[in-house]
Amino acid sequence: MALLEIKVFGGAVLRKKAASVAAVTDEVRQLVDDMFETMYEADGIGLAAPQVGVTQRIIVIDAGPNDPSAEAMALINPEIVWSAGEVVGEEGCLSLPEINGDVKRAAHIRVQSLDRDGAPGEIEATGITARVIQHEMDHLDGILMIDHFSTIKRNLLRGQLRRLKRESKRQPQALTYAADTAAKAGG
């Protein structure tokens, strides 16, 4: 396994819509494992492939630190097929370090996806698990949590966001994973 670099706000890859994974290969499984290792090292509870420079529809989550009953899971090509209720709660993001804010999310969701082995499945989630899944799925569509903030809140964060943009310019913006390159080449 390997630690991957987490892209920070300002990196173009964070605003791109991720492509569906055509097949769950050994490279995809390796990416999932690397994403888990990277997420744990950064003390995160969720991570989307675009956050590590890969434009594929893959997320990993482990809300266990906030909910002991939660299980770690990888969701490949996740799709919310049902949602209910609304809840507002504070969120943070590994790509927006030291920035937090309230975001409105569905309280209860049902998600269809493939697992790490490519098997299709469906899960229902509430609480922190539902919040993390929705947050990470936003990343797959180029949406960041700050997009859910009010204009006033974004204006208050202007200085921090400018600093992160400068930092992002020092990060490599090229594709960082072989599976992403293969997907672009149709392989």
KOLROTOR-615051 format. One record per residue (C-alpha): x, y, z. Coordinates in Angstrom, 1 decimal. Layout:
N
> c1_c2_c3
> X_Y_Z
...
END
This chain:
187
> c1_c2_c3
> 0.0_0.0_0.0
> 1.0_3.6_-0.5
> 0.1_7.0_0.8
> -1.3_9.3_-1.8
> -1.2_13.1_-1.9
> -4.5_14.7_-0.9
> -5.2_17.6_-3.3
> -6.3_20.8_-1.6
> -8.8_23.5_-2.7
> -7.7_25.1_-5.9
> -6.6_21.9_-7.6
> -8.5_21.5_-10.9
> -9.1_17.8_-10.3
> -11.4_18.7_-7.4
> -13.8_20.4_-9.8
> -14.0_17.7_-12.5
> -16.8_15.2_-12.8
> -15.4_11.7_-12.2
> -15.9_8.9_-14.7
> -17.5_5.6_-13.9
> -15.3_2.6_-13.3
> -15.7_0.2_-16.2
> -14.4_-2.8_-14.3
> -13.1_-3.5_-10.9
> -9.5_-4.6_-11.6
> -6.5_-5.3_-9.4
> -5.5_-1.7_-10.0
> -8.8_-0.4_-8.8
> -8.6_-2.6_-5.7
> -5.0_-1.3_-5.1
> -6.4_2.3_-5.4
> -9.1_1.5_-2.8
> -6.5_0.1_-0.4
> -4.2_3.1_-0.9
> -7.2_5.4_-0.4
> -8.0_3.7_2.9
> -4.4_4.0_4.1
> -4.3_7.7_3.0
> -7.6_8.5_4.7
> -6.5_6.8_8.0
> -3.1_8.5_7.9
> -4.9_11.9_7.5
> -7.4_11.1_10.4
> -10.3_11.3_7.9
> -13.5_9.4_7.9
> -14.1_9.6_4.1
> -12.1_10.1_0.9
> -13.1_10.3_-2.8
> -10.7_9.4_-5.6
> -10.7_13.0_-7.0
> -9.1_14.1_-3.7
> -6.1_12.0_-4.6
> -6.0_13.1_-8.2
> -7.9_10.2_-9.7
> -11.1_11.1_-11.7
> -13.0_7.8_-11.1
> -16.2_7.3_-9.1
> -14.7_5.6_-6.0
> -15.1_6.6_-2.4
> -14.0_5.0_0.9
> -15.5_5.7_4.2
> -15.1_4.7_7.8
> -17.3_6.7_10.2
> -16.2_4.4_13.1
> -14.4_7.1_15.0
> -17.8_9.0_15.2
> -20.1_6.0_15.2
> -18.7_2.7_16.7
> -21.4_0.7_14.9
> -20.3_2.0_11.4
> -18.3_-0.3_9.1
> -15.5_0.7_6.8
> -16.6_0.4_3.2
> -15.6_1.2_-0.4
> -18.2_2.3_-2.8
> -17.5_2.1_-6.5
> -19.9_3.9_-8.9
> -22.2_4.8_-6.0
> -25.6_6.2_-6.8
> -28.2_7.4_-4.3
> -31.5_5.7_-5.3
> -33.6_7.0_-2.4
> -33.4_9.7_0.2
> -35.6_11.1_3.0
> -35.6_13.8_5.6
> -33.2_16.7_6.1
> -30.5_17.3_8.7
> -28.0_20.1_9.1
> -24.6_19.3_10.6
> -21.0_20.5_10.7
> -18.6_19.1_8.1
> -14.9_19.3_7.4
> -12.9_18.1_4.5
> -9.4_16.8_4.0
> -9.1_19.0_0.8
> -10.1_22.0_2.8
> -8.0_21.7_6.0
> -9.1_23.8_9.0
> -12.4_24.8_7.3
> -15.7_23.6_8.8
> -19.2_24.6_8.3
> -22.9_23.5_8.5
> -24.2_21.6_5.5
> -27.8_20.4_4.8
> -28.0_16.7_3.8
> -30.6_14.0_3.5
> -31.1_12.3_6.8
> -31.6_8.8_5.4
> -30.2_7.4_2.1
> -30.2_4.2_0.1
> -27.1_3.7_-2.2
> -26.4_1.2_-4.9
> -22.8_0.6_-5.8
> -20.1_-2.0_-6.4
> -17.9_-3.1_-3.5
> -14.1_-3.6_-3.6
> -14.5_-6.9_-5.3
> -16.9_-5.6_-7.9
> -20.0_-7.2_-6.4
> -23.2_-5.1_-6.7
> -24.9_-4.1_-3.5
> -27.3_-1.7_-1.8
> -26.9_-0.1_1.6
> -29.1_2.1_3.7
> -27.4_4.8_5.8
> -28.4_7.4_8.4
> -26.5_9.7_10.8
> -22.8_10.3_10.2
> -22.5_7.5_7.6
> -25.2_9.1_5.4
> -23.5_12.5_5.8
> -20.0_11.1_4.8
> -21.4_9.2_1.8
> -23.1_12.3_0.5
> -20.1_14.5_1.1
> -17.8_12.1_-0.7
> -20.3_11.6_-3.6
> -20.3_15.4_-4.0
> -16.6_15.2_-4.7
> -17.3_12.7_-7.6
> -19.3_15.5_-9.2
> -16.8_18.3_-8.6
> -18.8_19.8_-5.7
> -17.1_20.9_-2.5
> -18.7_21.5_0.9
> -18.0_25.2_0.6
> -20.5_25.2_-2.4
> -23.2_24.5_0.2
> -22.1_27.4_2.4
> -23.8_30.8_2.3
> -22.2_33.7_0.4
> -21.5_35.3_3.8
> -19.7_32.3_5.1
> -17.6_31.9_1.9
> -16.7_35.6_2.1
> -15.5_35.1_5.6
> -13.3_32.2_4.4
> -11.8_34.2_1.5
> -8.3_34.5_3.1
> -8.1_30.8_4.0
> -9.3_29.8_0.5
> -6.7_32.0_-1.2
> -4.0_30.4_0.9
> -5.2_26.9_-0.1
> -5.2_27.9_-3.8
> -1.6_29.0_-3.5
> -0.7_25.7_-1.8
> -2.6_23.8_-4.5
> -0.3_25.4_-7.2
> 2.6_23.6_-5.6
> 0.9_20.2_-5.9
> 1.3_18.1_-9.1
> -2.0_18.3_-11.0
> -1.4_15.5_-13.4
> -3.1_12.1_-13.1
> -1.5_10.3_-10.2
> -2.7_6.7_-10.6
> -2.3_4.1_-13.3
> -5.9_3.0_-13.1
> -7.0_6.6_-14.0
> -4.6_6.7_-16.9
> -5.9_3.3_-18.1
> -9.6_4.5_-17.8
> -8.8_7.5_-20.0
> -7.1_5.3_-22.6
> -10.2_3.0_-22.6
> -8.2_0.1_-21.0
END
